[in-house]
Amino acid sequence: MASGVSSATTNLLIKDNTVKVILSDNVKLLAADVIKLVEDKLGDDSVLAIVPCNGSYDVTVVNNKLASVIARDGLLHGSEGLHCKLIDSRVKVVSFMHIPVYVSDKDIEVKLKSWGVTSCGPIIRKTKDYD
């Protein structure tokens, strides 16, 4: 395992700390599998969040330095290399199924309001502990 997580400054939920892990057609991985690959490379507790996308995962890690390591080196699953890149788009896509972790509650509320939707309560984010 690589070191660096314990000395990392945790900047929670920052888009600059998010890497898109692109799966090839013949690789099927669960979110827990991707978390394990990333944490085997970067160290325990380096992953803050993971969001499944169409054929990829958006993985948010504790800081930009670690995100850059994954983007530069990629990940290896068996003999398959997984392409990884830093998120660089300034476009935000709001999805009720898979909202990226870096989209703030305020941004979600503004988007809903622009669609004429009134929220009936606060936004609640659910998390899962993989221990």
ZANUMI-308955 format. One record per residue (C-alpha): residue number from 1; residue in three letters; chain; x, y, z. Coordinates in nm, 3 decimals, always signed. Example, Ala and Ser with C-alpha at 12.3 -4.5 7.8 and 13.67 -1.06 7.14 Angstrom:
# residues 2
[1; "ala"; "A"; [+1.230; -0.450; +0.780]]
[2; "ser"; "A"; [+1.367; -0.106; +0.714]]
***
This chain:
# residues 131
[1; "met"; "A"; [+0.000; +0.000; +0.000]]
[2; "ala"; "A"; [+0.119; +0.351; -0.074]]
[3; "ser"; "A"; [+0.155; +0.595; +0.210]]
[4; "gly"; "A"; [+0.046; +0.956; +0.225]]
[5; "val"; "A"; [-0.312; +0.931; +0.343]]
[6; "ser"; "A"; [-0.233; +0.987; +0.709]]
[7; "ser"; "A"; [-0.050; +1.312; +0.629]]
[8; "ala"; "A"; [-0.310; +1.420; +0.375]]
[9; "thr"; "A"; [-0.517; +1.730; +0.427]]
[10; "thr"; "A"; [-0.878; +1.623; +0.391]]
[11; "asn"; "A"; [-1.073; +1.857; +0.165]]
[12; "leu"; "A"; [-1.414; +1.693; +0.171]]
[13; "leu"; "A"; [-1.624; +1.671; -0.141]]
[14; "ile"; "A"; [-1.405; +1.879; -0.370]]
[15; "lys"; "A"; [-1.437; +1.830; -0.744]]
[16; "asp"; "A"; [-1.061; +1.876; -0.787]]
[17; "asn"; "A"; [-1.015; +1.558; -0.581]]
[18; "thr"; "A"; [-1.236; +1.351; -0.811]]
[19; "val"; "A"; [-1.108; +1.105; -1.071]]
[20; "lys"; "A"; [-1.316; +0.927; -1.336]]
[21; "val"; "A"; [-1.224; +0.557; -1.346]]
[22; "ile"; "A"; [-1.327; +0.429; -1.689]]
[23; "leu"; "A"; [-1.417; +0.061; -1.721]]
[24; "ser"; "A"; [-1.359; -0.125; -2.047]]
[25; "asp"; "A"; [-1.643; -0.331; -2.194]]
[26; "asn"; "A"; [-1.502; -0.658; -2.062]]
[27; "val"; "A"; [-1.443; -0.535; -1.704]]
[28; "lys"; "A"; [-1.735; -0.542; -1.461]]
[29; "leu"; "A"; [-1.657; -0.402; -1.116]]
[30; "leu"; "A"; [-1.873; -0.312; -0.818]]
[31; "ala"; "A"; [-1.815; +0.015; -0.633]]
[32; "ala"; "A"; [-1.658; -0.184; -0.346]]
[33; "asp"; "A"; [-1.410; -0.338; -0.595]]
[34; "val"; "A"; [-1.305; +0.005; -0.723]]
[35; "ile"; "A"; [-1.268; +0.135; -0.366]]
[36; "lys"; "A"; [-1.040; -0.160; -0.288]]
[37; "leu"; "A"; [-0.827; -0.098; -0.599]]
[38; "val"; "A"; [-0.786; +0.271; -0.513]]
[39; "glu"; "A"; [-0.715; +0.211; -0.143]]
[40; "asp"; "A"; [-0.467; -0.067; -0.224]]
[41; "lys"; "A"; [-0.279; +0.190; -0.433]]
[42; "leu"; "A"; [-0.320; +0.502; -0.215]]
[43; "gly"; "A"; [-0.374; +0.366; +0.135]]
[44; "asp"; "A"; [-0.662; +0.297; +0.371]]
[45; "asp"; "A"; [-0.933; +0.562; +0.401]]
[46; "ser"; "A"; [-0.812; +0.749; +0.092]]
[47; "val"; "A"; [-1.154; +0.724; -0.078]]
[48; "leu"; "A"; [-1.418; +0.970; +0.043]]
[49; "ala"; "A"; [-1.693; +0.887; -0.206]]
[50; "ile"; "A"; [-1.771; +0.690; -0.520]]
[51; "val"; "A"; [-2.052; +0.751; -0.769]]
[52; "pro"; "A"; [-2.143; +0.498; -1.039]]
[53; "cys"; "A"; [-2.178; +0.647; -1.387]]
[54; "asn"; "A"; [-2.244; +0.486; -1.724]]
[55; "gly"; "A"; [-1.938; +0.263; -1.774]]
[56; "ser"; "A"; [-1.727; +0.442; -1.515]]
[57; "tyr"; "A"; [-1.705; +0.554; -1.154]]
[58; "asp"; "A"; [-1.636; +0.902; -1.017]]
[59; "val"; "A"; [-1.404; +0.849; -0.720]]
[60; "thr"; "A"; [-1.338; +1.134; -0.476]]
[61; "val"; "A"; [-1.021; +1.096; -0.270]]
[62; "val"; "A"; [-0.887; +1.295; +0.026]]
[63; "asn"; "A"; [-0.676; +1.543; -0.172]]
[64; "asn"; "A"; [-0.574; +1.654; -0.520]]
[65; "lys"; "A"; [-0.223; +1.509; -0.488]]
[66; "leu"; "A"; [-0.365; +1.157; -0.450]]
[67; "ala"; "A"; [-0.618; +1.219; -0.728]]
[68; "ser"; "A"; [-0.327; +1.316; -0.954]]
[69; "val"; "A"; [-0.146; +0.990; -0.869]]
[70; "ile"; "A"; [-0.447; +0.785; -0.984]]
[71; "ala"; "A"; [-0.492; +1.000; -1.297]]
[72; "arg"; "A"; [-0.123; +0.966; -1.385]]
[73; "asp"; "A"; [-0.073; +0.596; -1.305]]
[74; "gly"; "A"; [-0.419; +0.449; -1.362]]
[75; "leu"; "A"; [-0.533; +0.134; -1.186]]
[76; "leu"; "A"; [-0.465; -0.232; -1.254]]
[77; "his"; "A"; [-0.737; -0.495; -1.210]]
[78; "gly"; "A"; [-0.574; -0.832; -1.273]]
[79; "ser"; "A"; [-0.417; -0.791; -1.616]]
[80; "glu"; "A"; [-0.660; -0.514; -1.719]]
[81; "gly"; "A"; [-0.547; -0.153; -1.698]]
[82; "leu"; "A"; [-0.818; +0.096; -1.605]]
[83; "his"; "A"; [-0.791; +0.444; -1.757]]
[84; "cys"; "A"; [-0.833; +0.722; -1.501]]
[85; "lys"; "A"; [-0.861; +1.095; -1.558]]
[86; "leu"; "A"; [-0.920; +1.402; -1.348]]
[87; "ile"; "A"; [-1.267; +1.551; -1.379]]
[88; "asp"; "A"; [-1.222; +1.867; -1.583]]
[89; "ser"; "A"; [-1.569; +1.950; -1.705]]
[90; "arg"; "A"; [-1.735; +2.257; -1.557]]
[91; "val"; "A"; [-2.078; +2.122; -1.657]]
[92; "lys"; "A"; [-2.285; +1.981; -1.371]]
[93; "val"; "A"; [-2.537; +1.711; -1.445]]
[94; "val"; "A"; [-2.794; +1.654; -1.172]]
[95; "ser"; "A"; [-2.938; +1.304; -1.156]]
[96; "phe"; "A"; [-3.175; +1.171; -0.895]]
[97; "met"; "A"; [-3.021; +0.827; -0.943]]
[98; "his"; "A"; [-2.650; +0.914; -0.925]]
[99; "ile"; "A"; [-2.573; +1.267; -0.806]]
[100; "pro"; "A"; [-2.195; +1.323; -0.801]]
[101; "val"; "A"; [-2.065; +1.386; -0.451]]
[102; "tyr"; "A"; [-1.904; +1.717; -0.545]]
[103; "val"; "A"; [-2.239; +1.881; -0.636]]
[104; "ser"; "A"; [-2.347; +2.086; -0.335]]
[105; "asp"; "A"; [-2.695; +2.078; -0.184]]
[106; "lys"; "A"; [-2.736; +2.444; -0.282]]
[107; "asp"; "A"; [-2.655; +2.362; -0.647]]
[108; "ile"; "A"; [-2.912; +2.082; -0.640]]
[109; "glu"; "A"; [-3.176; +2.312; -0.490]]
[110; "val"; "A"; [-3.105; +2.582; -0.751]]
[111; "lys"; "A"; [-3.137; +2.324; -1.033]]
[112; "leu"; "A"; [-3.465; +2.190; -0.892]]
[113; "lys"; "A"; [-3.601; +2.544; -0.859]]
[114; "ser"; "A"; [-3.506; +2.618; -1.224]]
[115; "trp"; "A"; [-3.723; +2.319; -1.321]]
[116; "gly"; "A"; [-4.012; +2.452; -1.113]]
[117; "val"; "A"; [-3.972; +2.182; -0.846]]
[118; "thr"; "A"; [-4.024; +2.273; -0.481]]
[119; "ser"; "A"; [-3.845; +2.054; -0.229]]
[120; "cys"; "A"; [-4.065; +1.917; +0.048]]
[121; "gly"; "A"; [-3.770; +1.878; +0.287]]
[122; "pro"; "A"; [-3.394; +1.900; +0.322]]
[123; "ile"; "A"; [-3.162; +1.703; +0.097]]
[124; "ile"; "A"; [-3.044; +1.391; +0.278]]
[125; "arg"; "A"; [-2.726; +1.222; +0.158]]
[126; "lys"; "A"; [-2.692; +0.857; +0.246]]
[127; "thr"; "A"; [-2.357; +0.688; +0.292]]
[128; "lys"; "A"; [-2.244; +0.329; +0.331]]
[129; "asp"; "A"; [-1.962; +0.209; +0.554]]
[130; "tyr"; "A"; [-1.763; -0.066; +0.379]]
[131; "asp"; "A"; [-1.594; -0.196; +0.697]]
***
